[in-house]
Amino acid sequence: MTEFLTYQASFYFLPHFRFSIVWQHWESAAFFTFFGIELLYTVEYSSKNLSKMHIFLRSQNLHTVDIENGTVYSLKKFLEKEEGLCAEEQILYYAGNPLEDDLEINSCLADGATVDVSVRLRGGKVHGSLARAGKVKGQTPKVEKQEKRKKKTGRAKRRMQFNKRFVNVVVTFGRKKGPNSNS
């Protein structure tokens, strides 16, 4: 005799309106009872659909791949064809861990997994000291010093200060500005 698993769920739509669904489950068929009407729902599983994995590849664009079997290198070849990224320069990450090229996809990825793709960057030796990196000194051109007038001293300097502070002052409303302000 086959045993059925029975489930029941109740839902509230409005404050006083409740309905229940009762269903029984047996292998690939389910019987639903809804408002006294019994429905039979069957599910057919295809072995062909179960073996394919659905994988998301996130690089410059998001790609979806349905793949039955293969290695991580086959995913790199797919990206090389789609986006023009060299397969040897790609690094694939799943859950923060890099994937080796010879790993089987079925062993290291789950169905619906999102794989991040990054590309190795070309680099080289840094010229100069890293302590000077980003300093403005090397970028600004050297400018020759100009001849300046001789600064006034003594009585002439005091006369300039007096004129600046008391004679040429324009009375303005509001707060008094400090000695370093240009207004």
Contacts in CASP RR format, 6 or more apart in sequence:
PFRMAT RR
TARGET T0000
AUTHOR 0000-0000-0000
METHOD contacts of the structure
MODEL  1
MTEFLTYQASFYFLPHFRFSIVWQHWESAAFFTFFGIELLYTVEYSSKNL
SKMHIFLRSQNLHTVDIENGTVYSLKKFLEKEEGLCAEEQILYYAGNPLE
DDLEINSCLADGATVDVSVRLRGGKVHGSLARAGKVKGQTPKVEKQEKRK
KKTGRAKRRMQFNKRFVNVVVTFGRKKGPNSNS
2 26 0 8 1.000
2 27 0 8 1.000
3 26 0 8 1.000
4 24 0 8 1.000
4 25 0 8 1.000
4 26 0 8 1.000
4 31 0 8 1.000
5 24 0 8 1.000
5 25 0 8 1.000
5 26 0 8 1.000
6 22 0 8 1.000
6 23 0 8 1.000
6 24 0 8 1.000
6 25 0 8 1.000
7 22 0 8 1.000
7 23 0 8 1.000
7 24 0 8 1.000
7 25 0 8 1.000
8 20 0 8 1.000
8 21 0 8 1.000
8 22 0 8 1.000
8 23 0 8 1.000
9 20 0 8 1.000
9 21 0 8 1.000
10 18 0 8 1.000
10 19 0 8 1.000
10 20 0 8 1.000
11 18 0 8 1.000
11 19 0 8 1.000
11 20 0 8 1.000
11 21 0 8 1.000
12 18 0 8 1.000
13 19 0 8 1.000
19 34 0 8 1.000
19 35 0 8 1.000
21 32 0 8 1.000
21 33 0 8 1.000
21 34 0 8 1.000
22 32 0 8 1.000
22 33 0 8 1.000
23 30 0 8 1.000
23 31 0 8 1.000
23 32 0 8 1.000
23 33 0 8 1.000
24 30 0 8 1.000
24 31 0 8 1.000
28 42 0 8 1.000
28 43 0 8 1.000
28 44 0 8 1.000
28 45 0 8 1.000
29 40 0 8 1.000
29 41 0 8 1.000
29 42 0 8 1.000
29 43 0 8 1.000
30 40 0 8 1.000
30 41 0 8 1.000
30 42 0 8 1.000
30 43 0 8 1.000
31 38 0 8 1.000
31 39 0 8 1.000
31 40 0 8 1.000
31 41 0 8 1.000
32 38 0 8 1.000
32 39 0 8 1.000
32 40 0 8 1.000
32 41 0 8 1.000
33 39 0 8 1.000
51 68 0 8 1.000
51 69 0 8 1.000
52 66 0 8 1.000
52 67 0 8 1.000
52 68 0 8 1.000
53 66 0 8 1.000
53 67 0 8 1.000
53 68 0 8 1.000
53 105 0 8 1.000
53 106 0 8 1.000
53 109 0 8 1.000
53 111 0 8 1.000
53 112 0 8 1.000
53 113 0 8 1.000
54 64 0 8 1.000
54 65 0 8 1.000
54 66 0 8 1.000
54 111 0 8 1.000
54 112 0 8 1.000
55 64 0 8 1.000
55 65 0 8 1.000
55 66 0 8 1.000
55 67 0 8 1.000
55 75 0 8 1.000
55 105 0 8 1.000
55 109 0 8 1.000
55 111 0 8 1.000
55 112 0 8 1.000
55 113 0 8 1.000
55 114 0 8 1.000
55 115 0 8 1.000
56 62 0 8 1.000
56 63 0 8 1.000
56 64 0 8 1.000
56 65 0 8 1.000
56 112 0 8 1.000
56 113 0 8 1.000
56 114 0 8 1.000
56 115 0 8 1.000
57 63 0 8 1.000
57 64 0 8 1.000
57 65 0 8 1.000
57 75 0 8 1.000
57 78 0 8 1.000
57 79 0 8 1.000
57 115 0 8 1.000
57 117 0 8 1.000
58 114 0 8 1.000
58 115 0 8 1.000
58 116 0 8 1.000
58 117 0 8 1.000
59 79 0 8 1.000
59 83 0 8 1.000
59 85 0 8 1.000
59 116 0 8 1.000
59 117 0 8 1.000
59 118 0 8 1.000
60 83 0 8 1.000
61 83 0 8 1.000
63 78 0 8 1.000
63 79 0 8 1.000
63 82 0 8 1.000
65 75 0 8 1.000
65 78 0 8 1.000
67 74 0 8 1.000
67 75 0 8 1.000
67 105 0 8 1.000
69 104 0 8 1.000
69 105 0 8 1.000
69 106 0 8 1.000
70 104 0 8 1.000
70 105 0 8 1.000
70 106 0 8 1.000
71 101 0 8 1.000
71 102 0 8 1.000
71 103 0 8 1.000
71 104 0 8 1.000
71 105 0 8 1.000
72 92 0 8 1.000
72 99 0 8 1.000
72 100 0 8 1.000
72 101 0 8 1.000
72 102 0 8 1.000
72 103 0 8 1.000
72 105 0 8 1.000
72 108 0 8 1.000
73 87 0 8 1.000
73 101 0 8 1.000
73 102 0 8 1.000
74 105 0 8 1.000
75 92 0 8 1.000
75 105 0 8 1.000
75 115 0 8 1.000
76 87 0 8 1.000
76 90 0 8 1.000
76 92 0 8 1.000
76 101 0 8 1.000
77 87 0 8 1.000
79 85 0 8 1.000
79 87 0 8 1.000
79 90 0 8 1.000
79 117 0 8 1.000
80 86 0 8 1.000
80 87 0 8 1.000
80 90 0 8 1.000
85 117 0 8 1.000
85 119 0 8 1.000
89 119 0 8 1.000
89 120 0 8 1.000
90 117 0 8 1.000
90 118 0 8 1.000
90 119 0 8 1.000
90 120 0 8 1.000
91 98 0 8 1.000
91 117 0 8 1.000
91 118 0 8 1.000
91 119 0 8 1.000
91 120 0 8 1.000
92 98 0 8 1.000
92 99 0 8 1.000
92 115 0 8 1.000
92 116 0 8 1.000
92 117 0 8 1.000
93 99 0 8 1.000
93 115 0 8 1.000
93 116 0 8 1.000
93 117 0 8 1.000
93 118 0 8 1.000
94 108 0 8 1.000
94 109 0 8 1.000
94 113 0 8 1.000
94 114 0 8 1.000
94 115 0 8 1.000
94 116 0 8 1.000
96 116 0 8 1.000
99 108 0 8 1.000
99 115 0 8 1.000
109 115 0 8 1.000
126 133 0 8 1.000
151 157 0 8 1.000
152 160 0 8 1.000
177 183 0 8 1.000
END
